[in-house]
């Protein structure tokens, strides 16, 4: 009986070992070159992957692991006694980090595809050369163009430059369409005259202009007589000879529209006298005038100086058989550009008028002098000028005693 009991006990003891599966023997690893310090516990082996439950979604397939080189420890295999710690394990003797807390010197992971972080730019000094230009001027990583902050301010215009047009021509010399009038009143007689001229200076190019003048006249003596003077066609060119100097060169040819055979001398003599005989060829009968023009204008700050020299040749027509020469000249000073005033001195030299072929009051009068104080206003689109003509001639003067004249001109700019 004792023998049977012993046999049953041994059978029951052996049955659990038969049902338990046999695990494979762990792979052996070569001994490391240097042993770990005594007392350091080996790192625990990585937990085995748990197979997914039936019916659960399968994880994405990953690349097959590369088999370890000969002699290298197998992944997941526990290190042998005295072997090196696995990758990522703290060195021996180091304090274990708190579970779940990142290391102190670890940077935040960058998002996938984001550029690497850059160091913050140095702050601009408050009083430096970039003060007031904002972050773009103080950031050394931003490339700035030469004109990032706009072009440099334009230089201050020279005195008088504000009165020039785009072709650098003074306002008083620009193209215009207007009317010019002059009136004459005799102090001790009932004779008076009015000259009205329509003129146009049309720009042909930047500095060249075409000139047209159509003069009319009205004379009042014992009766009233109206005349059409000699129409003139011409051109002139303006040259800028310096920073503040302009020269004018030009000329004109008149049409013989005033005839001594159809008009009495009383119908045109007072009209020419209203200008102190300036532009006499416009109201001299039976001639074909050829008129040359030379002029200059200089600016000295607020002061403007002008000069004119204009000879005219009178070619006789009809019953007139005498060639005449008239040289008109003038100089004036003006203070102010947009609004100004000044004094004009004009003269008419008549060297050949001691013998004229037609009847005229200017015969044997070889020189006529006159003064004109004037006011002017020049604008970009319009202009106005008015003056009081005071002749000092023996026939027309003295001023305000015998005769005096009033001059006025106005018009619009066309360039």
Number of C-alpha atoms within 10 A of each C-alpha: 5 6 7 8 9 10 10 10 10 10 10 10 10 10 10 9 10 9 8 8 7 8 6 6 6 9 11 13 16 11 14 12 9 9 11 16 10 7 9 11 12 17 13 12 12 10 7 7 6 6 7 10 8 7 6 7 8 10 7 6 6 6 6 6 7 6 9 10 8 7 10 10 18 16 13 12 15 20 20 16 13 18 18 19 18 18 7 6 11 13 13 15 9 8 8 10 11 8 6 6 7 11 9 7 6 7 8 7 6 10 8 6 6 7 8 8 7 6 6 7 11 9 9 18 10 9 8 9 11 15 13 12 11 10 14 13 18 19 16 12 9 10 10 12 8 8 8 10 10 8 8 7 6 6 6 7 8 11 14 19 17 13 16 15 14 8 12 17 20 22 21 18 16 23 21 24 17 17 18 19 20 25 25 25 21 20 17 9 10 10 18 23 28 25 27 20 21 17 18 22 23 19 19 14 10 14 18 20 22 19 22 21 21 17 21 21 26 19 25 18 14 9 9 12 16 17 20 19 27 27 23 24 18 19 20 20 19 20 15 16 11 9 11 17 17 20 18 18 16 19 20 21 19 21 17 20 17 21 20 18 12 9 14 14 16 20 21 30 24 28 30 27 29 29 25 29 24 22 17 21 25 30 29 25 31 24 29 22 25 20 22 19 20 18 18 19 21 20 20 13 14 13 17 19 17 18 18 18 15 19 18 21 18 20 17 19 17 11 13 16 14 17 16 21 19 23 19 22 19 19 17 19 18 21 19 18 24 17 15 17 19 18 16 20 18 20 22 23 17 19 15 16 20 12 14 16 17 18 16 16 15 19 15 14 18 14 18 22 20 24 20 20 17 19 19 22 17 20 15 15 12 16 20 17 18 20 21 18 27 24 29 20 17 12 14 23 20 16 17 16 12 17 26 26 24 18 20 18 18 18 18 17 20 15 15
